[in-house]
Amino acid sequence: MADDNHTDDKQAEMMTAFVEKMTPKLAETVLEQIGAKVEERLAGIAKKNDELLGKLHKSKESNTSLEEQMANLSKQISGGAKPTEIVLSKDDARDVRKYRAARAQADEAGVPLRVNRGA
């Protein structure tokens, strides 16, 4: 029985030494893999962010503001030319004040109000 205890102690010492030796290497490997995955995800997020910002920028460039539309409408009305419709951007349509102002202008001009839902 003394031999069994001695063998168990020796195996426990060997296992402890093995774990102590492998722990830093295992931790380093795991951290490298996690770091690679994080970098991959961040690159994907950055790419998607650039794509969405590009779309937003294009959308803002292509949409005329409500104020510009109102000024154009006023010019058309005062010049005798009648607009065929009032176009409101989707973002401006969400603003109650802008929507009501555009609705009033459209009603006054006798033309439909259209919300531009395109990107």
C-alpha positions as CSV (number, residue, x, y, z in Angstrom):
1,M,0.0,0.0,0.0
2,A,2.8,2.4,0.7
3,D,3.8,1.9,-3.0
4,D,0.4,2.9,-4.1
5,N,0.5,6.1,-2.1
6,H,4.0,6.8,-3.4
7,T,2.8,6.2,-7.0
8,D,-0.3,8.4,-6.5
9,D,1.9,11.2,-5.0
10,K,4.4,10.9,-7.9
11,Q,1.5,11.0,-10.5
12,A,0.0,14.0,-8.7
13,E,3.4,15.8,-8.8
14,M,3.8,15.0,-12.5
15,M,0.3,16.2,-13.3
16,T,0.8,19.4,-11.3
17,A,4.1,20.1,-13.1
18,F,2.5,19.3,-16.5
19,V,-0.4,21.7,-15.8
20,E,1.9,24.5,-14.6
21,K,4.1,24.1,-17.7
22,M,1.1,23.9,-20.2
23,T,-1.1,26.7,-18.7
24,P,0.9,29.7,-20.1
25,K,1.1,28.0,-23.5
26,L,-2.6,27.1,-23.5
27,A,-3.5,30.7,-22.4
28,E,-1.3,32.2,-25.1
29,T,-2.9,30.0,-27.8
30,V,-6.4,30.8,-26.6
31,L,-5.7,34.6,-26.4
32,E,-4.3,34.5,-30.0
33,Q,-7.4,32.8,-31.3
34,I,-9.7,35.2,-29.5
35,G,-7.6,38.2,-30.7
36,A,-7.9,36.9,-34.3
37,K,-11.7,36.5,-34.0
38,V,-12.1,39.9,-32.5
39,E,-10.0,41.5,-35.3
40,E,-12.0,39.7,-37.9
41,R,-15.3,40.8,-36.3
42,L,-14.1,44.4,-36.0
43,A,-13.0,44.5,-39.6
44,G,-16.5,43.3,-40.6
45,I,-18.1,45.9,-38.4
46,A,-15.9,48.6,-39.8
47,K,-16.7,47.5,-43.4
48,K,-20.5,47.5,-42.7
49,N,-20.2,50.9,-41.0
50,D,-18.5,52.4,-44.0
51,E,-21.1,50.9,-46.3
52,L,-24.0,52.3,-44.2
53,L,-22.4,55.7,-43.9
54,G,-21.9,55.8,-47.6
55,K,-25.6,55.0,-48.2
56,L,-26.5,57.7,-45.7
57,H,-24.3,60.2,-47.3
58,K,-25.7,59.5,-50.7
59,S,-29.2,59.7,-49.4
60,K,-28.6,63.1,-47.8
61,E,-27.0,64.4,-51.0
62,S,-29.9,63.3,-53.2
63,N,-32.7,64.5,-51.0
64,T,-33.5,68.2,-51.1
65,S,-34.5,69.6,-47.8
66,L,-38.0,70.7,-47.0
67,E,-36.9,74.3,-46.9
68,E,-35.5,74.0,-50.4
69,Q,-38.7,72.4,-51.7
70,M,-40.7,75.2,-50.1
71,A,-38.6,77.8,-51.7
72,N,-38.9,76.1,-55.1
73,L,-42.6,75.8,-54.6
74,S,-42.9,79.5,-53.6
75,K,-41.0,80.4,-56.7
76,Q,-43.2,78.3,-58.9
77,I,-46.4,79.6,-57.4
78,S,-45.3,83.3,-57.6
79,G,-44.0,82.7,-61.2
80,G,-47.4,81.3,-62.3
81,A,-46.0,77.8,-62.8
82,K,-47.9,75.2,-60.9
83,P,-46.1,72.3,-59.3
84,T,-47.3,68.8,-60.1
85,E,-46.6,67.4,-56.6
86,I,-44.9,68.1,-53.4
87,V,-42.2,65.5,-52.6
88,L,-41.1,65.0,-49.0
89,S,-38.2,62.8,-47.9
90,K,-39.0,59.8,-45.6
91,D,-37.0,61.5,-42.8
92,D,-38.8,64.8,-43.2
93,A,-42.2,63.0,-43.3
94,R,-41.4,61.6,-39.8
95,D,-41.2,65.1,-38.5
96,V,-44.7,66.2,-37.7
97,R,-44.1,69.9,-38.2
98,K,-42.4,69.4,-41.6
99,Y,-45.1,67.0,-42.7
100,R,-48.0,69.3,-41.7
101,A,-46.2,72.3,-43.5
102,A,-45.8,70.2,-46.6
103,R,-49.4,69.0,-46.4
104,A,-50.6,72.6,-46.1
105,Q,-48.5,73.7,-49.1
106,A,-49.7,70.7,-51.2
107,D,-53.3,71.5,-50.3
108,E,-52.8,75.2,-51.0
109,A,-51.3,74.4,-54.4
110,G,-53.9,71.7,-55.1
111,V,-51.3,69.0,-55.7
112,P,-50.7,65.6,-54.1
113,L,-48.1,65.2,-51.3
114,R,-45.7,62.3,-52.0
115,V,-43.3,60.8,-49.6
116,N,-40.1,59.7,-51.3
117,R,-39.4,56.3,-49.7
118,G,-36.4,55.5,-52.0
119,A,-32.8,55.4,-50.7
